[in-house]
């Protein structure tokens, strides 16, 4: 399969076979991550490989009891790591203040995601599926405690991998023309924006399960893997909140706007607990 076709067929996979990934393939995935782009080639990242049953269970719990994290043979915790860089700088009679410089943080986070996506692509080539788990960001303190993560290191993304038992159908995306701007940003009209998202999501009506499979597939997959009524909860909340369209579903239920803003305080506190303090006084 050529690379373009492989990338266009890629889907987030949450249903994995009970099949170990050979160690030689894991090593190649990690080699690819290590060889990914890095600003200044500083490489301020670390990757924790989680394979043991107890650790998989613990990780699943702190990312929101997502059963695929427990069931998959491998999860990689991608960490932004300034600890190693700071210690190296001291050894060489200089100073690195990445934990106080937001620009250093942004560059390092870009490095982290470049490494993670490199793993995703190579994993596809080996017949593996993967899914990103970003909710570790809501429990940074717990993750640091459970996985012995030191000061100046932040666990910011989990990538769960395994051999797919099933692969989701096509997930709706905006058309390429919507996100591509030639030479300069081209502001869309209100009508163009509405049409773009209508074409992406289609009709909001229909059966709840069919809608969730398209827009919130985690609920369907969690129930299949022994979850505790995720889909029923989503349908109940949709009714209670009087959700009438796709935007309301996203920003009133899945990512409630006010809750997302309130999480700032918790996230900033977790960053400070890890020694990071680039927040404007």
SENU-532074 format. One line per 4 residues: number of its first residue (from 1); their letters; for each residue x, y, z of N, C-alpha, C. Coordinates in Angstrom, 3 decimals. Layout:
N
NUM> a> X/Y/Z/X/Y/Z/X/Y/Z; ...
END
This chain:
281
1> xxxx> 0.844/-1.190/0.000/0.000/0.000/0.000/0.885/1.246/0.000; 0.645/2.170/-0.929/1.464/3.370/-0.954/1.112/4.276/0.218; 2.027/5.193/0.557/1.894/5.985/1.767/0.611/6.819/1.783; 0.260/7.430/0.649/-0.948/8.264/0.613/-2.178/7.438/0.984
5> xxxx> -2.299/6.259/0.389/-3.449/5.404/0.667/-3.461/4.979/2.130; -2.294/4.660/2.675/-2.205/4.249/4.071/-2.698/5.370/4.997; -2.276/6.596/4.707/-2.667/7.723/5.557/-4.157/8.042/5.422; -4.686/7.908/4.227/-6.101/8.213/4.023/-7.006/7.160/4.653
9> xxxx> -6.499/5.957/4.849/-7.293/4.894/5.464/-7.132/4.835/6.978; -6.190/5.606/7.511/-5.938/5.564/8.953/-7.165/5.991/9.742; -7.466/5.253/10.783/-8.549/5.582/11.700/-8.046/5.375/13.131; -8.633/6.076/14.086/-8.335/5.810/15.495/-8.985/4.487/15.878
13> xxxx> -8.188/3.578/16.389/-8.650/2.227/16.726/-8.735/2.086/18.242; -9.852/1.539/18.719/-10.042/1.343/20.154/-10.375/-0.103/20.513; -10.429/-0.965/19.528/-10.762/-2.363/19.764/-9.600/-3.219/19.270; -8.850/-3.787/20.230/-7.609/-4.470/19.888/-7.682/-5.967/20.179
17> xxxx> -6.944/-6.719/19.382/-6.813/-8.155/19.617/-5.952/-8.395/20.862; -6.162/-9.540/21.474/-5.312/-9.960/22.595/-4.055/-10.584/22.009; -3.204/-9.729/21.463/-2.009/-10.175/20.744/-0.862/-9.223/21.029; 0.212/-9.761/21.531/1.370/-8.930/21.872/2.028/-8.382/20.609
21> xxxx> 2.624/-7.211/20.748/3.411/-6.629/19.659/4.846/-7.124/19.813; 5.426/-7.720/18.776/6.811/-8.210/18.895/7.766/-7.105/19.330; 8.708/-7.481/20.167/9.637/-6.497/20.716/10.428/-5.790/19.625; 10.764/-6.497/18.549/11.550/-5.856/17.497/10.743/-4.752/16.794
25> xxxx> 9.417/-4.910/16.732/8.590/-3.859/16.140/8.487/-2.672/17.097; 8.326/-2.948/18.384/8.289/-1.856/19.369/9.583/-1.042/19.304; 10.710/-1.730/19.189/11.992/-1.032/19.114/12.065/-0.138/17.873; 11.519/-0.608/16.762/11.518/0.203/15.547/10.603/1.426/15.703
29> xxxx> 9.464/1.236/16.357/8.576/2.374/16.618/9.290/3.431/17.456; 10.022/2.976/18.456/10.732/3.912/19.333/11.920/4.554/18.624; 12.589/3.803/17.747/13.667/4.383/16.939/13.123/5.509/16.067; 11.949/5.266/15.466/11.338/6.286/14.605/10.975/7.528/15.415
33> xxxx> 10.436/7.327/16.619/10.116/8.459/17.489/11.375/9.251/17.814; 12.447/8.549/18.105/13.700/9.188/18.470/14.309/9.960/17.304; 13.967/9.551/16.081/14.523/10.183/14.888/13.605/11.260/14.306; 12.545/11.582/15.031/11.581/12.562/14.524/12.134/13.985/14.647
37> xxxx> 11.515/14.962/13.965/11.999/16.344/14.022/12.021/16.893/15.449; 12.995/17.763/15.712/13.115/18.370/17.039/13.705/19.763/16.907; 13.053/20.755/17.509/13.541/22.124/17.455/14.925/22.252/18.065; 15.880/22.711/17.269/17.252/22.815/17.754/17.894/21.473/18.020
41> xxxx> 17.212/20.391/17.657/17.652/19.020/17.930/17.955/18.809/19.414; 17.197/19.495/20.278/17.393/19.361/21.722/16.774/18.060/22.238; 15.720/17.590/21.603/15.009/16.350/21.952/14.541/16.321/23.418; 13.727/17.289/23.817/13.261/17.336/25.206/12.027/16.468/25.440
45> xxxx> 12.105/15.207/25.067/10.982/14.293/25.283/11.483/12.986/25.892; 10.592/12.321/26.606/10.813/10.959/27.083/9.546/10.164/26.821; 9.689/8.868/26.641/8.558/7.994/26.337/8.551/6.845/27.335; 7.448/6.700/28.054/7.289/5.591/29.004/6.458/4.509/28.333
49> xxxx> 7.018/3.310/28.216/6.325/2.172/27.608/5.549/1.433/28.696; 4.245/1.322/28.519/3.378/0.678/29.509/2.814/-0.603/28.904; 3.236/-1.762/29.467/2.814/-3.051/28.936/2.269/-3.992/30.020; 2.738/-3.849/31.253/2.306/-4.755/32.312/0.851/-4.498/32.679
53> xxxx> 0.148/-5.577/33.022/-1.297/-5.512/33.237/-1.696/-4.477/34.283; -1.030/-4.479/35.435/-1.384/-3.535/36.499/-1.175/-2.089/36.061; -0.086/-1.843/35.366/0.193/-0.487/34.913/-0.802/-0.037/33.849; -1.210/-0.963/32.988/-2.224/-0.641/31.984/-3.543/-0.281/32.666
57> xxxx> -3.890/-1.022/33.713/-5.113/-0.745/34.457/-5.034/0.624/35.132; -3.910/0.904/35.766/-3.739/2.197/36.436/-3.810/3.354/35.445; -3.164/3.174/34.300/-3.185/4.223/33.284/-4.605/4.433/32.766; -5.322/3.337/32.529/-6.705/3.440/32.055/-7.558/4.248/33.021
61> xxxx> -7.352/4.028/34.311/-8.160/4.730/35.313/-7.888/6.224/35.314; -6.630/6.626/35.200/-6.336/8.053/35.310/-6.646/8.818/34.021; -6.922/8.108/32.932/-7.320/8.802/31.705/-8.823/8.691/31.469; -9.568/8.363/32.525/-11.021/8.365/32.404/-11.650/7.005/32.229
65> xxxx> -10.977/5.962/32.731/-11.499/4.595/32.643/-11.808/4.189/31.203; -10.876/4.488/30.322/-11.038/4.104/28.926/-10.563/2.657/28.757; -11.476/1.712/28.477/-11.131/0.297/28.518/-10.082/-0.129/27.508; -9.983/0.564/26.366/-8.983/0.182/25.368/-7.570/0.406/25.870
69> xxxx> -7.378/1.330/26.794/-6.046/1.533/27.374/-5.666/0.325/28.222; -6.630/-0.212/28.937/-6.395/-1.420/29.733/-6.204/-2.641/28.846; -6.955/-2.734/27.751/-6.970/-3.939/26.925/-5.855/-4.001/25.892; -5.360/-2.867/25.455/-4.322/-2.863/24.423/-3.000/-3.377/24.984
73> xxxx> -2.175/-4.002/24.157/-0.908/-4.551/24.654/0.143/-3.503/24.979; -0.013/-2.291/24.437/1.023/-1.274/24.632/0.422/0.124/24.624; 0.831/0.921/25.600/0.570/2.356/25.567/1.887/3.079/25.784; 2.074/4.146/25.045/3.265/4.982/25.188/2.848/6.322/25.793
77> xxxx> 3.463/6.674/26.908/3.219/7.979/27.525/4.310/8.925/27.032; 3.910/9.915/26.236/4.865/10.883/25.709/4.981/12.039/26.698; 6.203/12.257/27.162/6.468/13.272/28.190/7.342/14.391/27.637; 6.980/15.611/27.972/7.848/16.752/27.736/8.883/16.756/28.857
81> xxxx> 10.158/16.615/28.505/11.195/16.363/29.503/12.263/17.456/29.483; 12.141/18.381/30.435/13.171/19.392/30.622/14.148/19.000/31.731; 13.832/17.949/32.469/14.711/17.504/33.549/16.089/17.131/33.010; 16.097/16.306/31.972/17.361/15.838/31.402/18.155/16.998/30.810
85> xxxx> 17.471/17.917/30.136/18.157/19.039/29.501/18.758/19.967/30.548; 17.993/20.257/31.615/18.490/21.137/32.663/19.725/20.556/33.333; 19.702/19.267/33.619/20.849/18.632/34.290/22.080/18.627/33.399; 21.877/18.429/32.104/22.992/18.455/31.149/23.598/19.848/31.080
89> xxxx> 22.714/20.874/31.075/23.208/22.250/31.024/24.085/22.558/32.238; 23.635/22.139/33.436/24.412/22.367/34.658/25.767/21.669/34.585; 25.790/20.456/34.062/27.048/19.728/33.917/28.060/20.491/33.082; 27.535/21.355/32.183/28.401/22.071/31.256/28.469/23.574/31.555
93> xxxx> 28.245/23.903/32.840/28.420/25.268/33.323/27.589/26.300/32.557; 26.325/25.917/32.279/25.399/26.870/31.678/24.022/26.626/32.283; 23.019/27.288/31.759/21.700/27.204/32.379/20.622/27.075/31.307; 19.677/26.208/31.549/18.510/26.049/30.677/17.266/26.367/31.502
97> xxxx> 16.472/27.332/31.056/15.289/27.753/31.808/14.005/27.470/31.026; 13.957/26.300/30.405/12.786/25.948/29.622/11.503/25.942/30.417; 11.596/25.611/31.699/10.394/25.540/32.532/9.805/26.918/32.817; 10.549/27.977/32.481/10.059/29.342/32.682/9.771/30.049/31.351
101> xxxx> 10.074/29.391/30.239/9.926/30.019/28.923/8.821/29.314/28.143; 7.719/30.014/27.923/6.587/29.401/27.232/6.955/28.994/25.812; 7.845/29.742/25.163/8.263/29.387/23.811/8.979/28.043/23.804; 9.832/27.806/24.796/10.482/26.492/24.909/9.424/25.387/25.056
105> xxxx> 8.391/25.686/25.847/7.322/24.699/26.038/6.625/24.388/24.715; 6.293/25.418/23.957/5.598/25.203/22.692/6.443/24.400/21.713; 7.725/24.729/21.636/8.623/23.998/20.736/8.723/22.537/21.166; 8.850/22.320/22.468/8.976/20.952/22.980/7.697/20.152/22.765
109> xxxx> 6.535/20.810/22.934/5.278/20.103/22.713/5.121/19.714/21.242; 5.588/20.592/20.357/5.588/20.254/18.932/6.494/19.052/18.680; 7.660/19.025/19.315/8.560/17.868/19.195/7.853/16.590/19.641; 7.176/16.687/20.773/6.489/15.530/21.353/5.454/14.974/20.372
113> xxxx> 4.661/15.856/19.777/3.613/15.396/18.873/4.180/14.917/17.541; 5.290/15.500/17.101/5.967/14.976/15.910/6.411/13.535/16.152; 6.975/13.286/17.322/7.432/11.934/17.655/6.265/10.968/17.725; 5.175/11.397/18.365/4.017/10.525/18.501/3.400/10.198/17.147
117> xxxx> 3.250/11.209/16.277/2.642/10.957/14.982/3.545/10.110/14.086; 4.845/10.234/14.252/5.759/9.358/13.524/5.515/7.902/13.902; 5.278/7.660/15.185/4.953/6.303/15.639/3.639/5.829/15.028; 2.647/6.707/14.998/1.342/6.355/14.417/1.507/5.869/12.979
121> xxxx> 2.267/6.612/12.192/2.420/6.280/10.773/3.166/4.963/10.594; 4.271/4.785/11.317/5.017/3.538/11.191/4.192/2.363/11.694; 3.428/2.574/12.760/2.578/1.505/13.293/1.580/1.030/12.236; 0.990/1.968/11.503/0.067/1.596/10.423/0.766/0.694/9.409
125> xxxx> 1.997/1.010/9.112/2.755/0.235/8.133/2.968/-1.204/8.592; 2.997/-1.408/9.921/3.182/-2.760/10.467/1.852/-3.446/10.784; 0.747/-2.854/10.336/-0.556/-3.462/10.572/-1.119/-3.204/11.953; -0.544/-2.242/12.663/-1.027/-1.882/13.993/-2.017/-0.730/13.905
129> xxxx> -2.908/-0.656/14.873/-3.796/0.484/15.019/-3.403/1.270/16.251; -3.893/2.491/16.340/-3.530/3.338/17.482/-4.624/4.356/17.737; -4.597/4.888/18.952/-5.510/5.978/19.300/-4.809/6.890/20.304; -4.954/8.195/20.088/-4.412/9.172/21.028/-5.344/9.309/22.227
133> xxxx> -4.752/9.440/23.413/-5.494/9.647/24.658/-4.968/10.937/25.288; -5.705/12.026/25.108/-5.239/13.310/25.630/-5.673/13.606/27.048; -6.571/12.787/27.594/-7.111/13.091/28.921/-6.102/12.909/30.045; -4.924/12.403/29.739/-3.874/12.367/30.771/-3.535/13.786/31.217
137> xxxx> -3.796/14.770/30.356/-3.511/16.160/30.701/-4.381/16.655/31.854; -5.517/16.000/32.074/-6.384/16.374/33.193/-5.949/15.734/34.505; -4.997/14.807/34.432/-4.537/14.095/35.634/-3.021/13.977/35.646; -2.372/15.082/35.361/-0.903/15.100/35.308/-0.293/14.685/36.642
141> xxxx> -0.846/15.189/37.758/-0.283/14.867/39.070/-0.352/13.363/39.353; -1.495/12.748/39.063/-1.641/11.303/39.290/-0.680/10.516/38.407; -0.552/10.932/37.156/0.351/10.233/36.240/1.799/10.344/36.704; 2.185/11.512/37.173/3.565/11.685/37.648/3.823/10.807/38.864
145> xxxx> 2.829/10.707/39.740/2.995/9.867/40.934/3.056/8.380/40.572; 2.159/7.933/39.716/2.073/6.508/39.395/3.269/6.004/38.598; 3.841/6.871/37.773/4.921/6.426/36.893/6.271/7.047/37.250; 6.394/7.509/38.495/7.666/8.000/39.040/8.293/9.076/38.150
149> xxxx> 7.479/10.000/37.684/7.948/11.050/36.778/8.497/12.216/37.605; 9.735/12.612/37.372/10.378/13.617/38.234/9.985/15.047/37.885; 10.568/15.980/38.624/10.354/17.399/38.394/10.799/17.794/36.989; 10.154/18.766/36.434/10.440/19.308/35.104/10.097/18.334/33.972
153> xxxx> 9.243/17.364/34.272/8.772/16.427/33.244/7.249/16.383/33.302; 6.591/16.536/32.139/5.139/16.555/32.062/4.630/15.460/31.125; 3.818/14.527/31.622/3.172/13.552/30.740/1.995/14.222/30.032; 2.074/14.358/28.709/1.098/15.183/27.997/0.289/14.441/26.936
157> xxxx> 0.698/13.232/26.569/-0.076/12.492/25.580/0.189/10.999/25.743; -0.881/10.233/25.574/-0.764/8.774/25.565/-1.121/8.290/24.167; -0.343/7.357/23.658/-0.654/6.696/22.401/-0.819/5.211/22.688; -2.027/4.705/22.477/-2.343/3.303/22.743/-2.319/2.536/21.425
161> xxxx> -1.626/1.384/21.421/-1.393/0.648/20.180/-1.690/-0.840/20.326; -2.053/-1.451/19.215/-2.255/-2.894/19.178/-2.749/-3.313/17.798; -2.938/-4.613/17.638/-3.473/-5.122/16.376/-4.993/-4.968/16.388; -5.566/-4.303/15.390/-7.006/-4.009/15.411/-7.872/-5.270/15.357
165> xxxx> -8.866/-5.308/16.218/-9.919/-6.315/16.121/-11.011/-5.803/15.194; -11.240/-4.500/15.229/-12.164/-3.846/14.313/-11.680/-2.425/14.097; -12.025/-1.869/12.934/-11.606/-0.517/12.569/-12.856/0.306/12.273; -12.974/1.494/12.851/-14.168/2.311/12.621/-14.359/2.654/11.147
169> xxxx> -15.606/2.909/10.806/-15.883/3.407/9.469/-15.354/4.829/9.336; -15.475/5.391/8.163/-14.952/6.719/7.886/-15.454/7.744/8.912; -14.537/8.520/9.445/-14.867/9.584/10.384/-15.006/10.891/9.601; -16.070/11.674/9.842/-16.276/12.888/9.042/-15.168/13.909/9.234
173> xxxx> -14.746/14.484/8.145/-13.723/15.532/8.151/-14.196/16.704/7.291; -13.685/17.878/7.600/-13.908/19.017/6.722/-13.254/18.744/5.372; -13.783/19.340/4.326/-13.154/19.197/3.026/-11.814/19.926/3.011; -10.902/19.414/2.210/-9.564/20.004/2.140/-9.620/21.501/1.861
177> xxxx> -10.527/21.919/0.985/-10.609/23.325/0.595/-10.954/24.239/1.768; -11.561/23.688/2.800/-11.959/24.494/3.954/-10.748/24.885/4.798; -9.777/24.001/4.896/-8.646/24.262/5.796/-7.407/24.791/5.073; -7.400/24.744/3.735/-6.230/25.185/2.971/-6.436/26.616/2.487
181> xxxx> -5.433/27.475/2.725/-5.467/28.874/2.301/-4.232/29.130/1.437; -4.419/29.710/0.286/-3.303/29.952/-0.619/-2.739/31.357/-0.430; -1.485/31.401/-0.090/-0.687/32.623/0.049/-1.046/33.466/1.262; -2.324/33.558/1.626/-2.720/34.302/2.816/-4.044/33.730/3.318
185> xxxx> -4.376/34.037/4.560/-5.607/33.522/5.163/-6.818/34.127/4.452; -7.735/33.263/4.070/-8.953/33.694/3.398/-10.134/33.490/4.345; -10.649/34.585/4.907/-11.741/34.492/5.875/-13.022/34.034/5.187; -13.626/32.986/5.719/-14.866/32.452/5.149/-16.055/33.272/5.610
189> xxxx> -17.088/33.274/4.808/-18.331/33.943/5.193/-19.088/33.058/6.176; -20.096/33.634/6.832/-20.910/32.847/7.752/-21.565/31.677/7.028; -22.050/31.935/5.822/-22.715/30.876/5.047/-21.725/29.771/4.684; -20.490/30.145/4.346/-19.474/29.150/3.978/-19.103/28.287/5.183
193> xxxx> -19.008/28.904/6.345/-18.691/28.142/7.552/-19.810/27.163/7.874; -21.047/27.635/7.809/-22.180/26.761/8.090/-22.208/25.588/7.114; -22.021/25.881/5.826/-22.047/24.828/4.816/-20.918/23.814/5.044; -19.732/24.309/5.422/-18.587/23.420/5.631/-18.862/22.402/6.729
197> xxxx> -19.418/22.867/7.860/-19.685/21.948/8.966/-20.918/21.091/8.708; -21.881/21.617/7.979/-23.035/20.796/7.601/-22.594/19.644/6.708; -21.680/19.925/5.792/-21.183/18.877/4.904/-20.333/17.871/5.669; -19.636/18.336/6.701/-18.812/17.431/7.503/-19.674/16.463/8.313
201> xxxx> -20.631/16.996/9.062/-21.379/16.181/10.012/-22.670/15.607/9.457; -23.224/16.233/8.422/-24.482/15.752/7.890/-25.640/16.076/8.821; -26.748/15.366/8.622/-27.968/15.614/9.375/-27.784/15.221/10.835; -28.205/16.101/11.741/-28.090/15.812/13.172/-29.105/14.766/13.623
205> xxxx> -30.195/14.635/12.900/-31.259/13.714/13.309/-30.873/12.258/13.122; -31.844/11.386/13.295/-31.597/9.959/13.171/-31.457/9.293/14.507; -31.100/8.004/14.482/-30.974/7.247/15.712/-29.753/7.710/16.515; -29.923/7.743/17.835/-28.850/8.239/18.699/-27.577/7.419/18.534
209> xxxx> -27.711/6.085/18.468/-26.524/5.239/18.367/-25.778/5.496/17.061; -26.537/5.720/15.981/-25.891/6.012/14.700/-25.147/7.341/14.773; -25.741/8.306/15.463/-25.068/9.596/15.601/-23.807/9.468/16.452; -23.904/8.747/17.558/-22.743/8.584/18.433/-21.614/7.843/17.718
213> xxxx> -21.966/6.877/16.905/-20.942/6.129/16.170/-20.180/7.053/15.227; -20.834/8.083/14.769/-20.202/9.048/13.867/-19.466/10.145/14.627; -20.065/10.621/15.721/-19.548/11.821/16.385/-18.908/11.573/17.748; -19.173/10.436/18.370/-18.634/10.153/19.713/-18.478/8.645/19.856
217> xxxx> -17.662/8.069/18.967/-17.563/6.613/18.855/-17.043/5.964/20.136; -16.360/6.760/20.987/-15.851/6.203/22.241/-16.964/5.587/23.085; -18.146/6.203/23.075/-19.239/5.694/23.905/-19.680/4.312/23.448; -19.800/4.133/22.137/-20.212/2.841/21.588/-19.154/1.783/21.873
221> xxxx> -17.888/2.148/21.635/-16.802/1.187/21.812/-16.611/0.829/23.281; -16.781/1.804/24.175/-16.629/1.529/25.606/-17.668/0.523/26.071; -18.908/0.675/25.612/-19.958/-0.262/26.011/-19.657/-1.672/25.502; -19.103/-1.776/24.307/-18.757/-3.088/23.756/-17.671/-3.773/24.580
225> xxxx> -16.826/-2.963/25.228/-15.703/-3.519/25.985/-15.964/-3.507/27.491; -17.241/-3.535/27.859/-17.573/-3.657/29.267/-17.661/-2.344/30.004; -17.828/-1.241/29.275/-17.992/0.052/29.929/-19.316/0.120/30.672; -19.493/1.186/31.412/-20.673/1.288/32.277/-21.700/2.261/31.684
229> xxxx> -22.331/1.869/30.590/-23.415/2.651/30.020/-23.025/3.992/29.469; -21.904/4.078/28.788/-21.457/5.348/28.225/-22.465/5.898/27.229; -22.934/5.049/26.310/-23.860/5.509/25.274/-25.171/5.987/25.890; -25.681/5.227/26.860/-26.931/5.614/27.521/-26.760/6.953/28.226
233> xxxx> -25.611/7.156/28.853/-25.332/8.450/29.512/-25.342/9.569/28.493; -24.691/9.362/27.326/-24.626/10.399/26.307/-26.016/10.762/25.806; -26.852/9.752/25.561/-28.213/10.003/25.075/-29.025/10.756/26.129; -28.871/10.352/27.381/-29.592/11.026/28.469/-29.181/12.487/28.578
237> xxxx> -27.868/12.736/28.466/-27.379/14.114/28.549/-27.842/14.945/27.355; -27.873/14.346/26.183/-28.347/15.051/24.997/-29.789/15.512/25.190; -30.593/14.647/25.804/-31.995/14.993/26.058/-32.109/16.075/27.125; -31.350/15.906/28.213/-31.416/16.852/29.324/-30.942/18.249/28.917
241> xxxx> -29.897/18.301/28.103/-29.333/19.585/27.692/-30.009/20.154/26.444; -30.984/19.411/25.939/-31.735/19.836/24.753/-30.792/20.137/23.580; -29.902/19.183/23.332/-28.957/19.312/22.234/-29.709/19.239/20.913; -29.506/20.244/20.059/-30.260/20.324/18.814/-29.382/20.325/17.563
245> xxxx> -28.070/20.421/17.741/-27.201/20.432/16.565/-25.804/19.951/16.945; -24.951/19.805/15.945/-23.617/19.232/16.157/-22.731/20.117/17.024; -22.809/21.433/16.850/-21.983/22.336/17.653/-22.379/22.269/19.119; -23.684/22.222/19.399/-24.138/22.097/20.783/-23.673/20.770/21.385
249> xxxx> -23.689/19.718/20.581/-23.211/18.429/21.072/-21.744/18.513/21.497; -20.932/19.160/20.666/-19.504/19.261/20.965/-19.229/20.152/22.176; -19.861/21.340/22.212/-19.431/22.354/23.169/-20.361/22.528/24.363; -21.473/21.763/24.370/-22.323/21.709/25.568/-22.190/20.382/26.285
253> xxxx> -21.793/19.327/25.550/-21.757/17.996/26.144/-20.368/17.372/26.108; -19.795/17.212/24.932/-18.520/16.495/24.861/-17.360/17.305/25.436; -17.268/18.551/25.059/-16.244/19.449/25.597/-16.937/20.705/26.113; -17.654/20.620/27.233/-18.428/21.772/27.722/-17.537/22.999/27.903
257> xxxx> -17.950/24.100/27.275/-17.097/25.281/27.213/-16.666/25.770/28.592; -17.596/25.879/29.531/-17.258/26.409/30.853/-16.344/25.463/31.626; -16.590/24.166/31.501/-15.741/23.187/32.188/-14.324/23.225/31.621; -14.207/23.329/30.311/-12.882/23.382/29.697/-12.102/24.591/30.210
261> xxxx> -12.793/25.729/30.380/-12.121/26.924/30.902/-11.727/26.722/32.360; -12.625/26.117/33.148/-12.313/25.910/34.575/-11.139/24.955/34.767; -10.905/24.074/33.808/-9.781/23.141/33.910/-8.432/23.851/33.846; -8.431/25.113/33.386/-7.176/25.870/33.349/-6.483/25.851/34.702
265> xxxx> -7.249/26.111/35.749/-6.673/26.216/37.088/-5.991/24.914/37.498; -6.677/23.806/37.234/-6.120/22.500/37.603/-4.858/22.203/36.802; -4.877/22.509/35.517/-3.732/22.225/34.665/-2.539/23.091/35.050; -2.787/24.362/35.302/-1.704/25.260/35.696/-1.092/24.814/37.021
269> xxxx> -1.934/24.378/37.959/-1.425/23.898/39.239/-0.557/22.656/39.059; -0.968/21.761/38.173/-0.177/20.559/37.902/1.165/20.915/37.275; 1.157/21.894/36.373/2.407/22.332/35.777/3.340/22.893/36.848; 2.789/23.706/37.741/3.613/24.288/38.811/4.143/23.211/39.743
273> xxxx> 3.342/22.190/40.007/3.795/21.084/40.850/4.992/20.363/40.237; 5.089/20.414/38.904/6.200/19.771/38.208/7.375/20.726/37.987; 7.264/21.956/38.514/8.371/22.903/38.427/8.270/23.890/37.286; 7.158/23.876/36.538/6.986/24.787/35.412/6.265/26.051/35.883
277> xxxx> 6.810/27.199/35.495/6.178/28.450/35.919/6.454/29.533/34.876; 5.793/29.426/33.732/5.928/30.467/32.701/4.644/31.280/32.580; 3.820/31.238/33.611/2.547/31.935/33.562/2.733/33.402/33.954; 2.051/34.250/33.235/2.181/35.702/33.449/1.618/36.052/34.815
281> x> 2.391/36.775/35.598/1.955/37.192/36.925/0.986/38.338/36.815
END
